[in-house]
Amino acid sequence: MVNFPDDFIKYVSNDEHLGKELLKALDEVAPISIRKNPRKITPNFENNRMIEWCKDAYFLKERPSFTLTPLFHAGTFYPQEAGSMFLDTILRSLDVPTNPVVLDLCAAPGGKSTLIASFLDGRGMLVANEVINQRAKVLRENISKWGYANTIVTNNDPSDFNRLEGFFDLVVVDAPCSGEGMFRKDEHARNEWSLQNVSLCVGRQRRIVADVWNSLKEGGYLIYSTCTFNPHENEENVKWIEENLGGQYIDVSTLNTFVKGRNGVGNYGIPGRTETEGFYIAVIQKTSELGKRVTLGKNANKGLLRIKDTTPLKGWVKLENSSFFSWNNTILDIPTAWEKDYLIVQENLHIIKWGVVVGEHARKGLIPDHDLLMCHQLRENYASVDLQEKEALQYLHGDTFALESNISNGFVQVTHEGESLGWIKNIGNRFNNLYPKEYRIRMNIQ
Ligand code: SAM
């Protein structure tokens, strides 16, 4: 591993707040942690130590091969850095509406978004956004597999959110940063770091928050986080937001393992004191006044046709509390209670995932989509075949093989330990593997 940059050693050594343990701890092995999806059947993690600042989360004794764990591909758990799970404590301590409208602005690959989705557990709605197109696709996959219908994935620049005036109760900005918290495991982060890069990051972070500020309601909360330790990207940015955008820092009481920021602003997970790679998080309440909340415009519904007769969908998808739209040949399900808000987002942003894809219209009926099967809220009881680990991995690899003869023909869900992995189309002596090509395991599974 390359050495720390000299300027980094100098600033950390002179910074009483960080403590001497930090440099030593940054050379040690990082803890491994996961967060369970409480709405799905997960592998058994009960023999591991629970993480006290996040629901359903554990430190693992050793790193398993996630790729070779079939239930990982079904969105039943998410490997996530433990420090960043402190977001759960913060969310639970804020006074947000029962059904909040939430934006996760810098969301890929989806760690915070899946945590927020579990926190909401079907309440309100979540817009998970990522500006970089390739990363937005990974975000889409993780959100789809986590299985909530009240989530939308967008691929927009922060400035595009300016159009959604006063739309969100809560905005999470997990900002791109100089990544001092990545020094433990990422040599590249050590090489890239410089004081000049820190100031470039500060400028970018301020631009991002300023761009999205208009979309936050007056009285709403901005949760700002980074995985870095220097004051410029953290406490100084919080002060800048308060003074320039019109907000007030909110103190959230923390556990002893987390460390208050400089001058008491924000909370740090600091390696050596907290079991984390490094994390900073602060809450700012918006105090500046706002005009009227964005409303549905004339271009809404463009390309979308409402499905009035839902009879053909019966048995495929739970019909209660859902509205259905057809887009090209695809059937989409959105929560009826949020129809207007979904349409506002559809009208103003570049959508990657809008509700749940139920399937495609075909001459012989519906071709069900993987997205539907992943959605624990909407899926029905389908004909199934449960596979043991070896065959489950073959299925996830995209292979096809002989099945027991008593399995019905047509669309059948493949499960492992009772949890859905994907669809097959059984045609008697063989089956077509419908597991999406882009999700397939590429490594040798022998
Ligand atoms: N929140 C994510 C999670 O928990 O999985 C991690 C987000 S990562 C710290 C920061 C994200 O910001 C990256 O996905 C990156 O692509 C995105 N990003 C980079 N530059 C950006 C910009 N100028 N505006 C908005 N997002 C940006």
Boltz pocket constraint, residues with backbone or C-beta under 6 A from the ligand:
constraints:
  - pocket:
      binder: B
      contacts: [[A, 84], [A, 105], [A, 106], [A, 107], [A, 108], [A, 109], [A, 110], [A, 111], [A, 112], [A, 113], [A, 130], [A, 131], [A, 132], [A, 135], [A, 156], [A, 158], [A, 174], [A, 175], [A, 176], [A, 177], [A, 204], [A, 208]]
      max_distance: 6.0
